[in-house]
Structures are given as structure tokens and as C-alpha cells.
Amino acid sequence: MTHYDDNTNKYQTDNTPVAQAMMRAQAAQADADRAKQNVLASEAAERAKQEEIDRAVELSMSKFNQQLAAQRLGVKTQGAIRSQDVGVIPPMAEVEKTTVRVPSLGNMELSYSQAKDMAEVGQITQAEFNKAVVDGLAARGYAPPKSFR
């Protein structure tokens, strides 16, 4: 019976079937080790990329999101301002469709153009006209244009 030890240099010139099998097994083991190292390196690179993406997203969010920044500083915020909270400012054509009630005339309901004409000739004050328009727009769910405030 022949005794073989694990010294690979001994078998490199040996052409016996056992020596050849040992060399193939060692080559296969080396290939498997390289493949495992490649997989581990690939997974580490993927983790590093994901961590970089996560940091970039966090930086972007913290840099551009004032509400998040305020929360981190402990400032209480009311949240986002919605258009329903401030009212939608209508275009002038929509303002001109508004009916207004003038208190000094016994809450008479007038069209916008009638009330405007009355304000121009002095039958009602400009302040009364503006307030009537603001109230009429509010009843329709609109915020008044800046010129009527």
C-alpha cells in the first residue's frame, strides 16, 4: 500500500490516478474558493452601494424637507398648508359672477357689476363694496383677491 501525504508539490510530477485525482480536487477547491470570494466581494459592493444610496436619500430629505428639519429641531409644525385652508383665489371672471349683499341697503342682493357701479357713483362706499364682494366670494368657497382685502 502506498502512502500519500497532502504535500501538493510531491504529486505534480506523479502521473498515478490518485495523484491526478488529488490535483483535480485541489484545482476544483481553488475554483470554489475563488467563486466564493467573488460572491462575497460582490455582496459587499452591493451593500456599500445601497448604504451610499440610503445616505444620499437621507441627505436629500434632510436638506430639502423643511418640515423634517423642523421636527428634528423639536419645532411643532401644523403640517402642509392646503388650498382648502386658505381658499382658492378665483380669476376675475369668476369674481364678476359673484352676487353681493350690501348691508347698508337692507342686505339687498346685487350683481357684482351693479354693486361696482353703485360704489363708483357714491351710493355705497368702496369699503362696503369690497366687504360685500369678500363675503360673496367666501360664501362660494373662494378667498378674495388681494385688491379686495
Backbone as CSV, one residue per row, in Angstrom:
resi,resn,N_x,N_y,N_z,CA_x,CA_y,CA_z,C_x,C_y,C_z
1,MET,0.842,-1.154,0.000,0.000,0.000,0.000,0.895,1.227,0.000
2,THR,0.541,2.181,-0.846,1.335,3.387,-0.978,0.742,4.465,-0.094
3,HIS,1.599,5.212,0.546,1.163,6.285,1.437,1.356,7.627,0.744
4,TYR,0.262,8.414,0.645,0.339,9.748,0.053,0.083,10.780,1.129
5,ASP,0.892,11.822,1.146,0.603,12.902,2.084,0.058,14.101,1.299
6,ASP,-0.350,15.161,2.018,-1.017,16.299,1.395,-0.068,17.329,0.794
7,ASN,1.172,17.038,0.683,2.120,17.956,0.074,1.885,17.919,-1.436
8,THR,1.307,19.001,-1.992,0.926,19.010,-3.407,2.131,19.009,-4.333
9,ASN,3.233,19.537,-3.911,4.421,19.567,-4.766,4.912,18.159,-5.081
10,LYS,4.669,17.263,-4.202,5.119,15.877,-4.371,4.406,15.210,-5.543
11,TYR,3.110,15.606,-5.780,2.310,14.920,-6.789,2.321,15.595,-8.158
12,GLN,2.953,16.712,-8.312,2.914,17.422,-9.582,3.596,16.638,-10.699
13,THR,4.520,15.852,-10.392,5.188,15.039,-11.415,4.715,13.603,-11.384
14,ASP,3.873,13.282,-10.418,3.356,11.931,-10.279,2.160,11.775,-11.215
15,ASN,2.177,10.769,-12.072,1.098,10.558,-13.031,0.161,9.436,-12.629
16,THR,0.178,9.036,-11.395,-0.711,7.964,-10.955,-2.131,8.498,-10.889
17,PRO,-3.142,7.653,-10.995,-4.534,8.108,-10.930,-4.863,8.824,-9.620
18,VAL,-4.294,8.395,-8.527,-4.549,9.054,-7.245,-3.976,10.463,-7.264
19,ALA,-2.797,10.633,-7.793,-2.170,11.957,-7.860,-2.962,12.880,-8.770
20,GLN,-3.406,12.352,-9.892,-4.194,13.175,-10.811,-5.529,13.572,-10.172
21,ALA,-6.141,12.653,-9.456,-7.398,12.959,-8.764,-7.173,14.021,-7.689
22,MET,-6.076,13.929,-6.971,-5.743,14.931,-5.947,-5.566,16.311,-6.578
23,MET,-4.867,16.355,-7.708,-4.628,17.647,-8.373,-5.947,18.237,-8.888
24,ARG,-6.828,17.390,-9.437,-8.130,17.889,-9.903,-8.971,18.371,-8.723
25,ALA,-8.943,17.656,-7.623,-9.695,18.058,-6.430,-9.180,19.382,-5.882
26,GLN,-7.853,19.531,-5.865,-7.289,20.789,-5.372,-7.614,21.956,-6.313
27,ALA,-7.608,21.688,-7.611,-7.961,22.743,-8.575,-9.430,23.133,-8.419
28,ALA,-10.294,22.115,-8.226,-11.716,22.389,-8.021,-11.929,23.174,-6.731
29,GLN,-11.187,22.810,-5.684,-11.304,23.543,-4.418,-10.851,24.988,-4.584
30,ALA,-9.784,25.214,-5.326,-9.294,26.573,-5.572,-10.320,27.375,-6.371
31,ASP,-10.955,26.737,-7.376,-12.001,27.403,-8.149,-13.192,27.762,-7.263
32,ALA,-13.578,26.843,-6.395,-14.694,27.091,-5.481,-14.368,28.229,-4.521
33,ASP,-13.137,28.266,-4.021,-12.732,29.350,-3.120,-12.770,30.698,-3.832
34,ARG,-12.272,30.730,-5.097,-12.303,31.987,-5.866,-13.745,32.432,-6.118
35,ALA,-14.606,31.490,-6.449,-16.016,31.823,-6.690,-16.665,32.379,-5.421
36,LYS,-16.356,31.758,-4.290,-16.917,32.230,-3.019,-16.415,33.639,-2.696
37,GLN,-15.121,33.884,-2.934,-14.565,35.222,-2.698,-15.215,36.249,-3.617
38,ASN,-15.465,35.871,-4.881,-16.124,36.791,-5.817,-17.540,37.125,-5.369
39,VAL,-18.272,36.124,-4.892,-19.633,36.346,-4.399,-19.609,37.266,-3.179
40,LEU,-18.708,36.996,-2.240,-18.613,37.838,-1.036,-18.238,39.270,-1.399
41,ALA,-17.313,39.441,-2.343,-16.924,40.786,-2.770,-18.088,41.481,-3.459
42,SER,-18.827,40.736,-4.273,-19.990,41.300,-4.958,-21.059,41.738,-3.957
43,GLU,-21.339,40.913,-2.944,-22.323,41.264,-1.915,-21.865,42.473,-1.114
44,ALA,-20.586,42.543,-0.799,-20.068,43.696,-0.055,-20.193,44.972,-0.887
45,ALA,-19.908,44.883,-2.183,-20.034,46.052,-3.057,-21.494,46.488,-3.156
46,GLU,-22.408,45.537,-3.240,-23.837,45.855,-3.307,-24.314,46.525,-2.017
47,ARG,-23.875,45.997,-0.861,-24.225,46.623,0.420,-23.692,48.051,0.490
48,ALA,-22.445,48.247,0.031,-21.841,49.583,0.064,-22.617,50.549,-0.827
49,LYS,-23.041,50.077,-2.012,-23.845,50.929,-2.906,-25.167,51.291,-2.258
50,GLN,-25.830,50.304,-1.646,-27.123,50.567,-1.006,-26.975,51.541,0.158
51,GLU,-25.911,51.395,0.936,-25.670,52.330,2.035,-25.422,53.741,1.505
52,GLU,-24.711,53.849,0.400,-24.461,55.159,-0.213,-25.767,55.782,-0.702
53,ILE,-26.615,54.956,-1.313,-27.920,55.448,-1.765,-28.755,55.898,-0.574
54,ASP,-28.779,55.105,0.491,-29.545,55.464,1.692,-29.052,56.784,2.289
55,ARG,-27.715,56.955,2.352,-27.165,58.213,2.875,-27.545,59.385,1.982
56,ALA,-27.490,59.196,0.663,-27.835,60.271,-0.265,-29.303,60.658,-0.145
57,VAL,-30.172,59.658,0.016,-31.597,59.945,0.174,-31.843,60.694,1.482
58,GLU,-31.206,60.246,2.544,-31.368,60.914,3.838,-30.864,62.354,3.776
59,LEU,-29.725,62.554,3.141,-29.177,63.902,2.997,-30.120,64.762,2.185
60,SER,-30.643,64.220,1.105,-31.570,64.962,0.256,-32.826,65.323,1.033
61,MET,-33.355,64.360,1.752,-34.576,64.616,2.519,-34.335,65.648,3.605
62,SER,-33.230,65.529,4.301,-32.982,66.463,5.397,-32.622,67.845,4.865
63,LYS,-32.005,67.902,3.713,-31.594,69.193,3.164,-32.779,69.956,2.602
64,PHE,-33.696,69.252,1.934,-34.769,69.929,1.233,-36.118,69.846,1.929
65,ASN,-36.250,69.076,2.952,-37.533,68.951,3.614,-37.510,69.767,4.906
66,GLN,-38.046,70.943,4.831,-38.011,71.839,5.990,-38.833,71.299,7.143
67,GLN,-39.895,70.590,6.832,-40.720,70.048,7.908,-39.942,68.991,8.686
68,LEU,-39.198,68.148,7.996,-38.377,67.150,8.667,-37.309,67.833,9.514
69,ALA,-36.701,68.877,8.960,-35.692,69.615,9.714,-36.304,70.243,10.969
70,ALA,-37.503,70.795,10.832,-38.170,71.401,11.987,-38.474,70.354,13.055
71,GLN,-38.893,69.172,12.624,-39.168,68.109,13.583,-37.909,67.692,14.321
72,ARG,-36.789,67.644,13.611,-35.530,67.265,14.255,-35.103,68.300,15.280
73,LEU,-35.460,69.557,15.026,-35.117,70.610,15.967,-36.135,70.725,17.091
74,GLY,-37.216,69.937,17.001,-38.224,69.952,18.048,-39.271,71.024,17.865
75,VAL,-39.329,71.636,16.690,-40.327,72.664,16.420,-41.627,71.977,16.040
76,LYS,-42.717,72.391,16.670,-44.022,71.823,16.344,-44.533,72.510,15.079
77,THR,-44.920,71.695,14.094,-45.445,72.251,12.850,-46.894,71.839,12.682
78,GLN,-47.620,72.625,11.930,-49.015,72.324,11.655,-49.154,71.413,10.448
79,GLY,-48.070,71.135,9.764,-48.132,70.322,8.553,-48.256,71.213,7.338
80,ALA,-48.565,70.612,6.243,-48.649,71.340,4.985,-49.887,72.227,4.967
81,ILE,-49.787,73.345,4.308,-50.926,74.237,4.125,-51.658,73.784,2.875
82,ARG,-52.925,73.528,3.030,-53.716,73.063,1.903,-54.480,74.228,1.305
83,SER,-54.822,74.124,0.018,-55.560,75.198,-0.630,-56.930,75.382,0.018
84,GLN,-57.501,74.293,0.576,-58.801,74.422,1.244,-58.686,75.286,2.496
85,ASP,-57.498,75.295,3.109,-57.316,76.070,4.333,-57.248,77.567,4.042
86,VAL,-56.679,77.933,2.930,-56.512,79.352,2.624,-57.515,79.834,1.607
87,GLY,-58.226,78.951,0.969,-59.198,79.325,-0.048,-58.519,79.507,-1.389
88,VAL,-59.252,79.206,-2.423,-58.734,79.367,-3.771,-59.103,80.753,-4.250
89,ILE,-58.140,81.463,-4.779,-58.419,82.804,-5.295,-58.901,82.646,-6.729
90,PRO,-60.119,83.080,-6.994,-60.692,82.860,-8.322,-60.167,83.883,-9.331
91,PRO,-60.296,83.565,-10.616,-59.956,84.559,-11.635,-60.997,85.681,-11.622
92,MET,-60.654,86.794,-12.200,-61.533,87.970,-12.149,-62.891,87.671,-12.798
93,ALA,-62.943,86.838,-13.830,-64.223,86.495,-14.462,-65.150,85.821,-13.456
94,GLU,-64.582,85.014,-12.568,-65.375,84.345,-11.547,-65.827,85.348,-10.476
95,VAL,-64.958,86.301,-10.162,-65.326,87.341,-9.191,-66.514,88.138,-9.721
96,GLU,-66.511,88.433,-11.010,-67.585,89.243,-11.609,-68.910,88.499,-11.652
97,LYS,-68.928,87.187,-11.483,-70.164,86.398,-11.434,-70.767,86.371,-10.034
98,THR,-70.058,86.904,-9.066,-70.479,86.837,-7.666,-71.624,87.805,-7.397
99,THR,-72.633,87.315,-6.684,-73.687,88.209,-6.202,-73.279,88.684,-4.813
100,VAL,-73.577,89.939,-4.547,-73.155,90.527,-3.276,-74.370,91.044,-2.522
101,ARG,-74.255,91.073,-1.192,-75.309,91.634,-0.332,-74.738,92.871,0.343
102,VAL,-75.432,93.980,0.187,-74.953,95.239,0.742,-75.783,95.542,1.995
103,PRO,-75.141,95.508,3.200,-75.878,95.724,4.452,-76.530,97.109,4.549
104,SER,-75.874,98.138,4.029,-76.433,99.495,4.156,-77.685,99.681,3.309
105,LEU,-77.937,98.776,2.394,-79.148,98.823,1.558,-80.147,97.745,1.983
106,GLY,-80.091,97.354,3.244,-81.024,96.357,3.778,-80.714,94.951,3.277
107,ASN,-79.414,94.647,3.157,-78.963,93.336,2.669,-79.508,93.014,1.275
108,MET,-79.620,94.047,0.484,-80.080,93.860,-0.892,-79.028,93.057,-1.666
109,GLU,-79.526,92.096,-2.441,-78.627,91.272,-3.234,-78.478,91.901,-4.618
110,LEU,-77.219,92.157,-4.973,-76.916,92.810,-6.243,-75.883,91.986,-7.004
111,SER,-75.818,92.229,-8.301,-74.737,91.603,-9.060,-73.460,92.395,-8.788
112,TYR,-72.343,91.792,-9.123,-71.044,92.450,-8.929,-71.009,93.781,-9.682
113,SER,-71.469,93.772,-10.933,-71.387,94.994,-11.745,-72.306,96.086,-11.198
114,GLN,-73.496,95.729,-10.697,-74.395,96.727,-10.105,-73.754,97.351,-8.867
115,ALA,-73.188,96.491,-8.005,-72.566,96.995,-6.782,-71.358,97.858,-7.114
116,LYS,-70.610,97.478,-8.123,-69.434,98.254,-8.525,-69.868,99.631,-9.038
117,ASP,-70.925,99.657,-9.845,-71.431,100.939,-10.352,-71.913,101.828,-9.203
118,MET,-72.571,101.225,-8.222,-73.058,101.994,-7.074,-71.887,102.562,-6.275
119,ALA,-70.801,101.809,-6.163,-69.624,102.289,-5.433,-68.965,103.424,-6.201
120,GLU,-68.960,103.341,-7.531,-68.321,104.380,-8.338,-69.085,105.707,-8.275
121,VAL,-70.404,105.654,-8.179,-71.179,106.902,-8.117,-71.398,107.372,-6.687
122,GLY,-70.954,106.570,-5.697,-71.009,107.010,-4.315,-72.245,106.600,-3.551
123,GLN,-73.080,105.738,-4.130,-74.260,105.277,-3.404,-73.886,104.358,-2.243
124,ILE,-72.782,103.626,-2.396,-72.207,102.857,-1.297,-70.712,103.153,-1.277
125,THR,-70.104,102.930,-0.140,-68.663,103.213,-0.049,-67.871,102.077,-0.686
126,GLN,-66.629,102.395,-1.028,-65.748,101.374,-1.604,-65.493,100.267,-0.589
127,ALA,-65.394,100.620,0.688,-65.181,99.620,1.734,-66.374,98.667,1.825
128,GLU,-67.608,99.224,1.721,-68.799,98.361,1.747,-68.801,97.417,0.541
129,PHE,-68.451,97.952,-0.620,-68.397,97.134,-1.831,-67.378,96.005,-1.670
130,ASN,-66.181,96.367,-1.210,-65.137,95.356,-1.034,-65.576,94.281,-0.041
131,LYS,-66.166,94.691,1.084,-66.606,93.719,2.083,-67.707,92.830,1.520
132,ALA,-68.613,93.399,0.754,-69.692,92.611,0.153,-69.126,91.575,-0.830
133,VAL,-68.129,91.979,-1.609,-67.518,91.045,-2.563,-66.782,89.938,-1.815
134,VAL,-66.024,90.310,-0.768,-65.304,89.318,0.031,-66.285,88.319,0.640
135,ASP,-67.389,88.801,1.198,-68.391,87.911,1.792,-69.043,87.024,0.739
136,GLY,-69.323,87.585,-0.429,-69.924,86.809,-1.516,-68.990,85.711,-2.008
137,LEU,-67.702,86.030,-2.120,-66.726,85.016,-2.541,-66.564,83.938,-1.481
138,ALA,-66.562,84.346,-0.211,-66.412,83.379,0.883,-67.592,82.411,0.896
139,ALA,-68.797,82.907,0.595,-69.970,82.043,0.564,-69.850,80.998,-0.541
140,ARG,-69.087,81.309,-1.578,-68.878,80.368,-2.695,-67.609,79.547,-2.504
141,GLY,-66.892,79.744,-1.395,-65.707,78.948,-1.102,-64.415,79.502,-1.667
142,TYR,-64.421,80.763,-2.037,-63.230,81.383,-2.606,-62.606,82.370,-1.625
143,ALA,-61.302,82.524,-1.737,-60.607,83.574,-0.991,-60.660,84.842,-1.847
144,PRO,-60.694,86.001,-1.218,-60.783,87.233,-2.010,-59.440,87.583,-2.656
145,PRO,-59.482,88.204,-3.830,-58.234,88.716,-4.409,-57.636,89.776,-3.477
146,LYS,-56.316,89.980,-3.589,-55.630,90.915,-2.698,-56.222,92.324,-2.790
147,SER,-56.719,92.715,-3.935,-57.239,94.069,-4.096,-58.526,94.299,-3.317
148,PHE,-59.179,93.245,-2.833,-60.440,93.388,-2.091,-60.253,93.251,-0.584
149,ARG,-59.049,93.041,-0.122,-58.836,92.842,1.315,-58.695,94.151,2.038
